[in-house]
């Protein structure tokens, strides 16, 4: 995301610039660290399902696809891949806990709190590096 992306198209909706910026106060964002150690096993991938088993494999495939498409490489791509992996891991955990897919579209307050605890407890070596969150559920606006 480039600076200003959140407010560049204010004409398409009724929110003010202030409302848009406030809505992002608790958004999930990333600090780009680019690549983890290239020998790190890929999170959310298994050899039975996917040929991309290490960060090196993912990096080679990503750069090849970007070159093929003539697209520039954005370092934040690695963090985006980790965010998607985290969401998939959380989704699978919620299903294991007995949630139904349709339950996840409109969470009540108790379910929303359970999802937040699940995210907060997440910790794994991702494509961009360690993905984890503070153990203090009130730190950095957590729990609000």
Rosetta blueprint (number, residue, H / E / L):
1 X L
2 X L
3 X L
4 X L
5 X L
6 X L
7 X L
8 X L
9 X L
10 X H
11 X H
12 X H
13 X L
14 X L
15 X L
16 X L
17 X H
18 X H
19 X H
20 X H
21 X H
22 X H
23 X H
24 X L
25 X L
26 X L
27 X L
28 X L
29 X L
30 X L
31 X L
32 X L
33 X L
34 X L
35 X L
36 X L
37 X L
38 X L
39 X L
40 X L
41 X E
42 X L
43 X L
44 X L
45 X L
46 X L
47 X L
48 X L
49 X L
50 X L
51 X L
52 X L
53 X L
54 X E
55 X H
56 X H
57 X H
58 X H
59 X H
60 X H
61 X H
62 X H
63 X H
64 X H
65 X H
66 X H
67 X H
68 X H
69 X H
70 X L
71 X L
72 X L
73 X L
74 X L
75 X L
76 X H
77 X H
78 X H
79 X H
80 X H
81 X H
82 X H
83 X H
84 X H
85 X H
86 X H
87 X H
88 X H
89 X H
90 X H
91 X H
92 X H
93 X H
94 X H
95 X H
96 X H
97 X L
98 X L
99 X L
100 X L
101 X H
102 X H
103 X H
104 X H
105 X H
106 X L
107 X L
108 X L
109 X H
110 X H
111 X H
112 X H
113 X H
114 X H
115 X H
116 X H
117 X H
118 X H
119 X H
120 X H
121 X L
122 X L
123 X E
124 X E
125 X E
126 X L
127 X L
128 X L
129 X L
130 X E
131 X E
132 X E
133 X L
134 X L
135 X L
136 X L
137 X L
138 X L
139 X H
140 X H
141 X H
142 X L
143 X L
144 X L
